[in-house]
Amino acid sequence: MGYYETALSYYRQEKYEKASKSFKKAIETNVFTYKSLAGLYESMGKLGDKDKQDEALKLSEKIASSQNRFDIFWKNYGDFYNEATDYPKAIEYYEKAIHINRNYHTAYYRLAMVYFSLRNYDLAIEYCLMALRLNPRDDYTYNALGIIYFELSEYERSVECYRKMIIINPKDEYPYNGLGNIYNQLGDYDNAIQYYNKSIEINPNFEFPYNGLGTIYYKNMKDSQKAIEYYKKAIKINPSYEYPYLNLGNLYKEKEDFKNALNFYNKFILLNDRNEECYFNLALIYQKKKEYKEAIDCYKKVVKINSKNDEVYKNLGFIYNEMGKKEKSIQSFKKSISINPDNPHLYNNLADVYSDTLNFKDAITYYKKAIDLFSVREQQGLVVR
């Protein structure tokens, strides 16, 4: 890991003193100079050192002025904030770059990727199309557009983007991986495997298709050993690619090999600490192992990412009940009900806790509510479990 990547990692962990030192090292060695200056500027601001912050900004402006490319200067500041997941500031600086240079197609592309990260797909598509009007042979933007359409389940449009990429550059491994993802999603595993293998044929050190192949063998062909081989191959090629760690965690969790599952989930978190699925699955493992403190900590992290996950509050209700913390259990089940009021099981769970505390009046109320909802489900032909 280089100085800039190390600095960015420290910055994301809010270790601003260490981040600033690594950003300085990156600047001294001319590594991602503008982005490193932006990181130094922001780190000094977080540390409350206004003088050092001004110093970093003046140095950035001096370099940009000497090259007469303030558009590149602002674009690189946008790149830093994008990588630091400070998306409002990234948008601000990309827009500054575009204001200076209306034909700066890379700034439009990067702005599209910020809006993609924010799940504002309409604006992401709009800025991709702007970039392509300026550079119709920009395969990076076609790739981004293919991914966006894939996320929107607009597979025909996604395929069209990848086909255009192949016309532009038939030796580009990315479109074949993208087509593999589409056919994988559509359940056409033979074609998916064919395109993943074509991507690997072009570039054997391309990590993404190995992850895709791993997923096919894990989820669809039920060949966990082959899946593990592909996931580990992806990691060997790029140890910073996070998703094979998550997939290996899920695979080992399913096999109830909790030691390996915890190991891979924790490695994933070092690379991506904002993933709801990972924290939720970690919590489930700790809950099963009756390590309730760790389970509660993980569920709380899920809530920070998605406060509308009713399963979290339901499971917290069970944990607090097991711990003898009845009032917390009641509050957790009530919170779960507030999010998902049509689930009869939640009312039944809450009634059980009231019954345990000898509060039979409230227990009867919630048992009746559960029975009513179960009856509605039966009338609607829904499965009652």
C-alpha positions in Angstrom: 0.0 0.0 0.0 1.5 3.4 -1.1 1.6 6.6 0.9 -1.6 8.0 -0.5 -3.6 4.8 0.0 -2.2 4.6 3.6 -3.2 8.2 4.2 -6.7 7.7 2.8 -7.1 4.6 5.1 -6.1 6.6 8.1 -8.4 9.5 7.1 -11.4 7.1 6.8 -10.6 5.8 10.3 -10.5 9.5 11.6 -6.8 9.1 12.5 -6.1 12.6 11.1 -2.6 13.0 12.6 -1.3 9.8 11.0 -3.2 10.7 7.8 -1.6 14.1 7.5 1.9 12.6 7.9 1.3 10.0 5.1 -0.3 12.7 2.8 2.9 14.7 3.3 5.0 11.7 2.4 2.9 11.2 -0.8 3.4 14.9 -1.7 7.2 14.7 -1.2 7.4 11.7 -3.5 5.0 13.2 -6.1 2.4 10.6 -5.6 -1.2 11.7 -6.5 0.0 15.2 -5.6 -3.3 17.1 -5.9 -5.3 14.5 -4.2 -2.7 14.2 -1.4 -2.8 18.0 -1.0 -6.5 17.9 -0.7 -6.2 15.2 1.9 -3.6 17.2 3.8 -5.9 20.3 3.6 -8.8 18.3 5.0 -6.8 16.5 7.7 -5.4 19.8 9.0 -8.9 21.2 9.1 -10.1 18.2 11.1 -7.2 18.8 13.5 -8.1 22.4 13.8 -4.8 23.6 12.3 -5.9 26.6 10.1 -2.4 27.7 9.3 -1.3 24.3 8.0 -4.6 24.0 6.1 -4.1 27.4 4.4 -0.5 26.3 3.6 -1.7 23.2 1.8 -4.3 25.1 -0.2 -1.7 27.8 -1.3 0.7 25.1 -2.4 -2.1 23.4 -4.4 -3.0 26.7 -6.1 0.7 27.5 -6.8 1.1 24.1 -8.6 -2.2 24.6 -10.5 -1.2 28.2 -11.5 2.2 27.1 -12.8 0.6 24.5 -15.0 -2.4 26.8 -15.9 -4.8 23.9 -15.2 -7.1 24.8 -12.4 -9.7 22.5 -13.9 -7.4 19.5 -13.1 -6.6 21.0 -9.7 -10.3 21.1 -8.7 -11.0 17.7 -10.4 -8.3 16.1 -8.3 -9.7 17.7 -5.1 -13.0 16.2 -6.1 -11.3 12.8 -6.5 -10.0 12.9 -3.0 -13.4 13.8 -1.5 -15.0 11.1 -3.6 -12.5 8.5 -2.4 -13.0 9.7 1.2 -16.8 9.3 0.6 -17.5 13.0 1.3 -19.8 13.2 -1.7 -21.2 16.8 -1.2 -17.6 18.2 -1.3 -16.7 15.9 -4.2 -19.7 17.3 -6.2 -18.7 20.9 -5.3 -15.1 20.4 -6.6 -16.1 18.5 -9.8 -18.6 21.3 -10.6 -15.8 23.9 -10.1 -13.7 22.0 -12.6 -16.6 21.9 -15.1 -17.2 25.6 -14.6 -13.6 26.3 -15.6 -13.6 23.8 -18.5 -17.0 22.9 -20.0 -15.4 20.3 -22.2 -13.7 18.4 -19.3 -15.3 15.1 -20.0 -13.5 13.3 -17.1 -15.1 15.6 -14.6 -18.5 14.8 -16.0 -17.7 11.1 -15.7 -16.4 11.4 -12.1 -19.5 13.4 -11.2 -21.7 10.7 -12.6 -19.9 8.1 -10.4 -20.6 10.3 -7.3 -24.3 10.3 -8.1 -24.1 6.6 -8.7 -22.6 6.1 -5.2 -25.5 8.3 -3.9 -28.0 6.0 -5.8 -29.2 9.0 -7.8 -29.3 7.1 -11.0 -31.0 9.7 -13.1 -28.3 12.2 -12.5 -25.6 9.5 -12.9 -27.0 8.7 -16.3 -27.3 12.3 -17.3 -23.7 13.1 -16.5 -22.5 9.9 -18.2 -24.3 10.9 -21.4 -22.7 14.4 -21.1 -19.3 12.8 -20.9 -20.0 10.6 -24.0 -21.2 13.6 -26.0 -17.7 15.1 -25.4 -15.9 11.8 -26.0 -18.0 9.2 -27.8 -15.3 6.5 -27.6 -14.8 6.8 -23.8 -15.0 3.1 -22.8 -14.8 4.0 -19.1 -18.1 5.9 -19.3 -19.7 3.2 -21.3 -18.7 0.8 -18.5 -20.1 3.1 -15.9 -23.4 3.4 -17.8 -23.5 -0.4 -18.2 -23.2 -0.8 -14.4 -25.9 1.8 -13.8 -28.3 0.1 -16.1 -27.5 -3.2 -14.5 -28.4 -1.8 -11.1 -31.7 -0.6 -12.5 -32.3 -4.1 -14.0 -32.4 -2.5 -17.5 -30.3 -5.4 -18.9 -30.8 -4.7 -22.6 -29.4 -1.2 -22.2 -26.6 -2.5 -20.1 -25.7 -5.1 -22.8 -25.8 -2.4 -25.4 -23.2 -0.4 -23.5 -20.9 -3.4 -23.1 -21.3 -4.2 -26.8 -20.2 -0.7 -27.7 -17.2 -1.1 -25.4 -16.2 -4.3 -27.3 -16.5 -2.4 -30.6 -14.2 0.3 -29.3 -11.7 -2.1 -27.8 -12.2 -5.9 -28.3 -9.3 -6.6 -26.0 -10.9 -4.8 -23.0 -11.7 -7.3 -20.3 -14.3 -5.1 -18.6 -17.3 -5.5 -21.0 -17.0 -9.3 -21.0 -17.1 -9.3 -17.1 -20.1 -7.0 -17.3 -21.9 -9.3 -19.7 -21.0 -12.2 -17.4 -22.7 -10.3 -14.5 -25.8 -9.8 -16.6 -26.2 -13.4 -17.6 -25.4 -14.5 -14.0 -28.2 -12.3 -12.8 -30.6 -13.7 -15.5 -29.7 -17.3 -14.5 -28.0 -18.1 -17.8 -25.0 -19.6 -16.1 -23.5 -21.2 -19.2 -23.2 -17.8 -20.9 -22.1 -16.1 -17.7 -19.2 -18.6 -17.3 -18.3 -18.1 -21.0 -18.1 -14.4 -20.7 -16.2 -14.5 -17.3 -13.7 -16.9 -18.9 -13.3 -14.6 -21.9 -12.5 -11.7 -19.5 -9.9 -13.9 -17.8 -8.5 -15.0 -21.2 -7.8 -11.4 -22.0 -6.4 -10.5 -18.6 -5.7 -13.5 -16.2 -4.9 -11.0 -13.5 -8.3 -9.3 -13.5 -10.0 -10.1 -10.2 -13.7 -9.4 -10.9 -14.6 -12.4 -13.1 -13.1 -14.7 -10.5 -15.5 -13.3 -7.9 -18.3 -13.8 -10.4 -17.4 -17.4 -11.1 -17.1 -18.0 -7.3 -20.6 -16.7 -6.9 -22.0 -19.1 -9.6 -20.3 -22.1 -8.1 -21.3 -21.1 -4.5 -24.9 -20.1 -5.0 -26.0 -22.0 -8.0 -23.8 -25.0 -8.6 -23.4 -25.7 -4.8 -19.7 -26.4 -5.3 -18.3 -24.6 -2.3 -14.8 -25.9 -2.8 -14.5 -24.5 -6.4 -16.2 -21.3 -5.2 -13.5 -20.9 -2.4 -10.8 -21.4 -5.0 -12.2 -18.6 -7.3 -12.8 -16.2 -4.4 -9.2 -16.8 -3.1 -7.8 -16.3 -6.6 -9.6 -12.9 -6.7 -8.1 -12.0 -3.4 -4.6 -13.1 -4.4 -4.7 -10.9 -7.5 -6.0 -7.9 -5.5 -6.1 -8.1 -1.7 -7.9 -4.7 -1.6 -10.9 -6.0 -3.5 -13.4 -6.4 -0.7 -16.3 -8.5 -2.1 -14.6 -11.9 -2.2 -14.0 -11.5 1.6 -17.7 -10.9 2.1 -18.7 -13.8 -0.1 -16.3 -16.2 1.7 -17.7 -15.0 5.0 -21.2 -15.8 3.8 -20.1 -19.2 2.4 -18.4 -20.2 5.7 -21.4 -18.9 7.7 -23.7 -21.1 5.7 -21.4 -24.1 6.5 -21.5 -23.0 10.2 -17.7 -22.6 10.1 -17.9 -19.5 12.2 -14.2 -19.2 12.8 -13.5 -18.7 9.1 -16.6 -16.7 8.6 -15.6 -14.2 11.3 -12.1 -14.0 9.8 -13.3 -13.1 6.4 -16.1 -10.7 7.6 -13.5 -8.8 9.7 -11.1 -8.6 6.7 -14.0 -7.2 4.6 -14.7 -4.5 7.2 -11.1 -3.3 7.1 -11.8 -2.5 3.4 -15.5 -1.5 3.7 -17.0 -0.5 7.1 -20.3 0.7 5.7 -21.9 -2.6 4.6 -25.2 -3.6 6.2 -25.1 -7.2 5.2 -21.7 -7.9 6.7 -22.5 -6.4 10.2 -25.9 -8.2 10.2 -24.3 -11.6 9.4 -21.6 -11.0 12.0 -24.4 -10.2 14.6 -26.2 -13.4 13.7 -23.0 -15.4 14.3 -22.4 -13.8 17.6 -26.0 -14.2 18.6 -25.8 -17.9 17.8 -22.6 -18.2 19.8 -24.4 -16.4 22.7 -21.8 -13.7 22.6 -24.5 -11.1 23.1 -22.3 -8.0 23.7 -20.6 -8.4 20.3 -24.0 -9.2 18.6 -25.5 -6.0 20.1 -22.5 -3.9 18.9 -22.9 -5.3 15.3 -26.7 -4.8 15.3 -26.2 -1.2 16.4 -23.8 -0.7 13.4 -26.4 -2.0 11.1 -28.9 0.5 12.5 -26.4 3.4 11.8 -26.4 2.3 8.2 -30.1 1.4 7.9 -32.4 2.4 10.7 -35.4 0.8 9.0 -34.2 -2.8 9.3 -36.9 -4.4 11.4 -35.0 -7.7 11.6 -32.3 -6.0 13.7 -34.8 -4.8 16.4 -36.5 -8.2 16.4 -33.2 -10.0 17.0 -32.3 -7.4 19.7 -35.6 -8.2 21.3 -34.6 -11.9 21.5 -31.2 -11.1 22.8 -32.4 -8.7 25.6 -35.0 -11.3 26.6 -32.3 -13.9 26.9 -30.2 -11.5 29.0 -33.2 -10.9 31.3 -33.5 -7.3 30.2 -37.2 -7.4 29.6 -37.9 -3.7 29.2 -35.2 -3.4 26.5 -36.7 -6.5 24.9 -40.1 -4.9 24.8 -38.8 -1.7 23.4 -36.9 -3.5 20.7 -40.0 -5.6 19.6 -42.1 -2.4 19.6 -39.6 -0.7 17.4 -39.6 -3.7 15.0 -43.4 -3.5 14.9 -43.3 0.2 14.1 -41.2 -0.6 11.0 -43.1 -3.7 10.0 -46.6 -3.5 11.5 -48.1 -6.3 9.4 -45.8 -9.1 10.7 -47.9 -11.2 13.1 -44.7 -12.9 14.5 -43.5 -9.7 16.0 -46.7 -9.2 18.0 -46.5 -12.8 19.2 -42.9 -12.3 20.3 -43.8 -9.2 22.2 -46.8 -10.9 23.8 -44.4 -13.7 25.0 -42.2 -11.2 26.8 -45.2 -9.5 28.5 -46.4 -13.0 29.5 -42.9 -13.7 31.0 -43.2 -10.5 33.1 -46.7 -11.6 34.2 -48.2 -8.6 32.4 -51.1 -10.7 31.1 -53.3 -7.8 30.1 -50.8 -6.6 27.5 -49.8 -10.1 26.6 -53.5 -10.9 25.6 -53.7 -7.7 23.6 -50.7 -8.5 21.5 -51.6 -12.2 21.2 -55.0 -11.1 19.8 -53.3 -8.8 17.4 -51.0 -11.6 16.2 -54.0 -14.0 15.7 -55.9 -11.3 13.7 -52.9 -10.8 11.4 -52.4 -14.6 11.0 -56.0 -14.8 10.0 -55.6 -12.1 7.4 -52.6 -13.9 5.9 -54.5 -17.2 5.7 -57.4 -15.4 4.0 -54.9 -13.9 1.5 -53.4 -17.3 0.9 -50.1 -16.3 2.4 -47.9 -18.9 4.1 -48.1 -18.6 7.9 -44.9 -19.6 9.7 
